[in-house]
Amino acid sequence: MTKDGITIILAPLQGYTDLTFRNVFSDHFSGVDEAVAPFISTMGQMRLKPSRIKDVAPENNKKLFIIPQILGNVAKDFIFLADHLYEMGHKKINWNLGCPHSKIANKMRGSGLLMYPDKIDAFLENVLPKISNTLSIKLRLGRKSKNEIFNLLPVLDKYPLDEIILHPRTGIQMYEGTADHDVFEKAMDLSRHRLTYNGDITDLKSFHIVQNKFPDIKRFMLGRGLLSNPFLAEDINHILIDKNKNDRLKKFHDDLFDNYQAIFSGPAHLTGRMKGFWRYLGPSFKDSKKQLKKIFKADSITKYQDSINSFFETKPEFN
Ligand SMILES: Cc1cc2nc3c(=O)[nH]c(=O)nc-3n(C[C@H](O)[C@H](O)[C@H](O)COP(=O)(O)O)c2cc1C
């Protein structure tokens, strides 16, 4: 938490902010106080393979406080998984009501459930008395319409929730358009719950716009903004460390690469994962399109590493 009482939360980004990323990120950057881990889906059969929960094992997550997230809509499966996570030592769990992807939403999971406040009501009525610790919810304004949230908030008011993390877009918007601050404000005024703001905080300017508009909001969740600028939480917290951004980014990159190399089996898997990060980080460097192209074209580990070394040798200007 900053001196101003502000908490910065790393958003769950499936395929990016896994255990490896969170640990390496915490070794290289500061200013992030906690993270919600990418979702774990409930399984009908109630089978629980260790590989599905390894990402949130407390013994592997000592560097950054994490909140596991569950995606699902069947109460008994949710209770089973949540209880397991509480038994592992977690105090908080988050329910994913925001995932916008139609494959998931069409099965009434993630943002697909937002059009059905009665189902959410029945789910919470069933689940909350049976789980042994606190629950928070991460959601969007609705699936199809921004007004869906207004039918849902009175339902959520009935239950004890740790917090509501609101990303003010609809599910069908995916990431198009802008986050709607006006509807966020209305939701904040109508809800009795603590709200956390999430969406499109990409630099200090966008952070301050949100902070000035919502002075009562103390918790901010940042996702893509931290991938494209890993220094952002330090900037928000006025932390001045080593000014040499390129050196720090290169060390962070190499550490991330080494850690993924140790766990991924094939080279394509490894370079694919690393290129994913470059899609966010790359555009933060000025005039480096040509160099970045080389990184994305690299089809072997050697070519990938060469392209990274020559990229940093050009001393690209960050931000
Ligand atoms: C690649 C990707 C993966 C995501 N995975 C998850 C997830 O597992 N759970 C979740 O609640 N939200 C997920 N989200 C949504 C983010 O947590 C966040 O709500 C969204 O990106 C808006 O915040 P931002 O503008 O700060 O990135 C994902 C978003 C992206 C782009």
The ligand as an SDF file (V2000), in Angstrom:
LIG
                    3D

 31 33  0  0  0  0  0  0  0  0999 V2000
   -4.9290  -11.9980  -22.3170 C   0  0  0  0  0  0  0  0  0  0  0  0
   -5.9100  -11.7020  -21.2290 C   0  0  0  0  0  0  0  0  0  0  0  0
   -6.2260  -12.6960  -20.3040 C   0  0  0  0  0  0  0  0  0  0  0  0
   -7.1630  -12.4370  -19.2730 C   0  0  0  0  0  0  0  0  0  0  0  0
   -7.4390  -13.4040  -18.3470 N   0  0  0  0  0  0  0  0  0  0  0  0
   -8.3100  -13.1360  -17.3360 C   0  0  0  0  0  0  0  0  0  0  0  0
   -8.5930  -14.0810  -16.2910 C   0  0  0  0  0  0  0  0  0  0  0  0
   -8.0520  -15.1990  -16.2300 O   0  0  0  0  0  0  0  0  0  0  0  0
   -9.5070  -13.7240  -15.3300 N   0  0  0  0  0  0  0  0  0  0  0  0
  -10.1130  -12.4880  -15.3220 C   0  0  0  0  0  0  0  0  0  0  0  0
  -10.9170  -12.2020  -14.4320 O   0  0  0  0  0  0  0  0  0  0  0  0
   -9.8370  -11.5750  -16.2570 N   0  0  0  0  0  0  0  0  0  0  0  0
   -8.9520  -11.8480  -17.2400 C   0  0  0  0  0  0  0  0  0  0  0  0
   -8.6500  -10.8870  -18.1610 N   0  0  0  0  0  0  0  0  0  0  0  0
   -9.1890   -9.5130  -17.9590 C   0  0  0  0  0  0  0  0  0  0  0  0
   -8.1890   -8.6580  -17.1410 C   0  0  0  0  0  0  0  0  0  0  0  0
   -8.0140   -9.1890  -15.8410 O   0  0  0  0  0  0  0  0  0  0  0  0
   -8.6750   -7.2030  -17.0010 C   0  0  0  0  0  0  0  0  0  0  0  0
   -9.9430   -7.2060  -16.4180 O   0  0  0  0  0  0  0  0  0  0  0  0
   -8.7390   -6.4960  -18.3340 C   0  0  0  0  0  0  0  0  0  0  0  0
   -7.5760   -6.7320  -19.0960 O   0  0  0  0  0  0  0  0  0  0  0  0
   -8.9290   -4.9820  -18.1490 C   0  0  0  0  0  0  0  0  0  0  0  0
   -7.8870   -4.4550  -17.3710 O   0  0  0  0  0  0  0  0  0  0  0  0
   -6.6050   -3.7140  -18.0420 P   0  0  0  0  0  0  0  0  0  0  0  0
   -7.1690   -2.6490  -18.9770 O   0  0  0  0  0  0  0  0  0  0  0  0
   -5.8590   -3.1240  -16.8760 O   0  0  0  0  0  0  0  0  0  0  0  0
   -5.8450   -4.7430  -18.7960 O   0  0  0  0  0  0  0  0  0  0  0  0
   -7.7700  -11.1430  -19.1910 C   0  0  0  0  0  0  0  0  0  0  0  0
   -7.4280  -10.1540  -20.1360 C   0  0  0  0  0  0  0  0  0  0  0  0
   -6.5120  -10.4170  -21.1370 C   0  0  0  0  0  0  0  0  0  0  0  0
   -6.1740   -9.3140  -22.1100 C   0  0  0  0  0  0  0  0  0  0  0  0
  1  2  1  0
  2  3  1  0
  2 30  2  0
  3  4  2  0
  4  5  1  0
  4 28  1  0
  5  6  2  0
  6  7  1  0
  6 13  1  0
  7  8  2  0
  7  9  1  0
  9 10  1  0
 10 11  2  0
 10 12  1  0
 12 13  2  0
 13 14  1  0
 14 15  1  0
 14 28  1  0
 15 16  1  0
 16 17  1  0
 16 18  1  0
 18 19  1  0
 18 20  1  0
 20 21  1  0
 20 22  1  0
 22 23  1  0
 23 24  1  0
 24 25  2  0
 24 26  1  0
 24 27  1  0
 28 29  2  0
 29 30  1  0
 30 31  1  0
M  END
$$$$
